[in-house]
Amino acid sequence: MNKIIGITGAFASGKSLAADTLASKYNVPIFSFGKMIENILISEGLTPTRQNLQKRGYETIEAIGYDGIAAMLLKTNDIDVHKPCVIEGIRHIAVSDYYRTKFQDQFVLLFIDSSKQSRFDRIQGIEYKKVIINSREEFDLIDGHEIEAQIDNSKTSADFIVENNSSKEIFLSKVLELNLS
């Protein structure tokens, strides 16, 4: 496998699980937008809560644009066309377009499609990015952030769409069945 696999989907859709599964299957590294922003927050002495991650991510995009944040992840991790990998946490179609231009046929985009109810059920009562979501209102506050609002647009340009509305085992079997060669 010589692909750069981009993974997108709403928060709590299963992106990290898919990334871990594909990275393990193909023995490639994972590079994460969330982790990159988390490292920025930590270097600034801030706690990487979901709210801080969204705020800093949005501020970074406002400062350097979508191409800038896409390039920043590549530069931070020394990613080039010779290194297959998984890029987890693509939040906007402009970022995937940047990677398609840069990596051409080597780049594939995987969209994790999970209903709002499935995502809420999955995350309710569990600590997620330093926050425990106990109510639908708390969930909707995160899900309604501007960063999250752009994600569905990526579905139309995805090379693969995997539904994650059932069990973890079924989801993982769908991810493992993908032919990414």
N, C-alpha and C positions, 0 to 999 in steps of 0.2 A: 504494500500500500504506500503510495507516494503522494498522498493528498494532504491538503491543509483543510481540516474540517472545522467550519464555523458552526457554532450552536447558538440558536436564538429561541426565545419563548418567553412568556410572562414569568413573573417571579413565582417561585414554588411550583413551576411546571415540571421540573425534573431535569433541567439543563446540566446541573453538576453531576447527577447520577449518570446521565447519558455520556458526559465527558469522561468521567472516571471509567466507565465501561468500555468506551471506544479506545481510550488511551491504553488501557490494560490489554485489550484484544490485539491492538496493532503495535504495542510497545513503543508508544510515542509520548512526548511530554504534553502537558496541558498548560495553556496560558490563559489567564482569566482577567477580564476587564475588572470584575469585582475585586479580585486580589490586588490588582494594580492600584485601584483607587483606595483600597484598604491600607496599602503600604504608604500611600501619600498621607492619609489621615493620621496614621501612627507616627510618621516622621514629623507631623505637625503637633503631636501631643494630643490628638483628638481620639475619642472612642469610635471605632468603626460600627456604629449602629446602622440599621437599615436607612433611617432618616438621614444620617450624616453621609452615608455612601451615595444616596440619591442626590443630596444637595451638592456634594463635591463633584460628583459625576456631571451634573448639570452645569455647574460653574466651569468645569474644565472644558466641556463642549462649547459653552458660550465664549470662552477665552481663545480656544484654538480650533474650533470647528470639528465636524465629524471626521474629515480626513486627518486632521491633526491628532485626534485621540486614537484613530486606527493606526497611524504611523507611530505614535507614542508607544503603543503596546509592542509593535514590532521592534522598535529600537531598544526598549527596556529589556526585552528578552532575546535580542539578537536573532530574530526570526528572518529567514530568507527562503528563497525558492528551493533550496537544497535540503530543507528540513521538514519532513512531514510532522504534523502536530495537530492538536485540537485547540481551537480558540473558543473559549466558553464565555458566554455573556454578551453577545452582540445585541445591542439595544435599538439599533436604527438601521433602516435599509441603506442609508448612505454609507455606513461602515462596511456592510457586506459588498456594496458596489465598489468601494475602494479596494477591497481584497480581491474581488473578481478582476478588476483592472490590473492590479499588481501581479497576481498569481495565475490569472487566466484559467485554463482548464484544470489546473492543480487544485483550485479552490472549489469546495462544495459546501452548501449551506443546508443544515438540518434544522427544521422548525419543530419544536416540541409543542404540540397542540393539547392543551389541557383546559377543561372548562373552569370557570370561576369557582363553581361549587366544589369541584374535585380539588382544586388548589387550596381552597379554604379548609376543607375537611382534612387535607394532608398536613396542613401547618397549624391548625388550631391547637392551642395549648402547648406548643413546642417552642423552645427558644430558637429564634431565627435571627441571625445578625444582631445579637444582644437584645432582642425584643421578644417578648412572649405575646402572641396574638391570641386574645381570648374572645373577641367579638367580631362580628361581621363589619362593624363600623371601623374598627382598627385595621382590618384587612382592606377594606375599601379605600381607606386613607392612603395606604401604601400603593395599592393597585391603581389608584387614580392619579398618581404623580405623573407629571409630564414625560418623564423618562419612560415610564411604563406604557404611556398612551400610544407610542409609535410602533410598538412591537408587532401588532397584527399586520402592519404593512409589509413586514418581512416575509410573511407567509406566502405572498404571491410570487416572490422570487426564490423561494426555497427549492432546492433540488430534491429534498426528501422531507416528508412530513410524517411524524410519528405521533400517534395519539396516546395520551397518558391519562386516561380516565378510569382505569381499572386497577388491578393489583400491580405491585412492584414487579413481580415475576413476569407477568404478561408484557409490561412495558419493556423490561430488560430483554426479553426474547425478541421483541420487535426491533429494538436497537441492534441487537447482535445479528439479526437477519439482513440488515442493510448491506447491499453490495457497493462498497465505496472504492473499489479498485479502479 
